[in-house]
Amino acid sequence: MAYIFLDESGDLGFNFKKKKTSKFFVVTVLFVEQKRPVEKLIRKVHAGLRKKFIIRTSALHAAKEEPVNITRICRGLVDKNCKLMTIYLNKTKVYTNLRKEKHVLYNYIVNILLDRIMNRRLISKKDGIILVASRRETNKFLNENFRDYLHRQIKSNHGAEFKVEIKTPAQEKCLQAADIASWSIFRKYEYSDDTYYQILKPIIVEENALYK
């Protein structure tokens, strides 16, 4: 069984007068043939926090982590030969009509990423593929729409057995690694800070802008 873990950084808000609205939106997938090595990496970082008597929630989150922990996870993903693919979106270039259809835009971006992974045969579809997406919606209808859309696209275009799961990072440890990877890439575009991006660069197999 192959696994794809999906997360994003930034937001899909288009009111740039708001202080916290990001200029860029980044969607990243972390894909592996075996997820256990990534789970062990996350557990190891958590264990280090416990030894320091740091009281934490059950999930690591990039925006709240110390640089040393982010560096450890980035290096660990490289050491374990994981793969990353990302699409970054300069929101100022998004067409006006799509700004009002954020869920359609998001589904479209994710489908592009999955298409590229499948077309380049970067992951085996022999025993089936599980996509685990970080929960970003509480609306049950939108989550079902997301699942159904991707399942139809992959099944019809690539003939692969494909399952979509939506979980929290606390439920799926590998999503914590995907969060840190996506955030690291996002910082390159949003803040011109490529500190962690440079660590991950050897395992980024593709990195493209949606609109230029």
C-alpha positions, 0 to 999 in steps of 0.5 A: 500500500502506498500513501500520500499525505496532503497539507497546505500553508497560507490561506485562500482569503482574498481580502489583502487589506486584512493583516493576516491574509497571505499572499501565497497559498501552498499545497504540498503532498508527502508520498511514501511506499511505507508510512512507518518510518515517518511515524517513527520520526514523529514519535522520536521528536515527541519523545525528545520533548517529553524528556525536556518536560515540555507539556505539549498537545498530541500533534506537532505544528510547524508554526509553533515548533522550535527551529531545532525540531523543524530541522530534525523532521526535515532532515529525517524526511530526507534521510528516509528518502521521502518524496515531496511535490508542491504547487504554490499559488500567488493569490493576486493572479487568481481569476476573479470568478475562482476567488468566489469558488475556494473549494473548487479551486482547492480541489482543482489544485489537489487533483493536479498534484495527484495527476502529476504523481500518477503520470510520472509513476512516482508511486506504485498503484499495484496494491492501492493508494491511500490519500490522507488529507489534513482536515480543513473543513468541518462541513460534512458536505464539503468533505464528502465532495472532496473525497468523491471528486478525487476518487472519481478523478483518479479512478477514471483517469488512472485506473487505480484503487484509491481511497481518500481519508480526512484526518487530524494531525493528532489522528495521523502522525504523518500529517504532522510531517506534511504540515512541517514540509508544506510550511517550510516551502511556504516560507520561501515564497511568503517570507523569502526564507528558504532555511528549511526549504534548502534542507528539503530540496533534495526530495522535492521532485516537482515544484510549480506555480499554478498561475504565473 
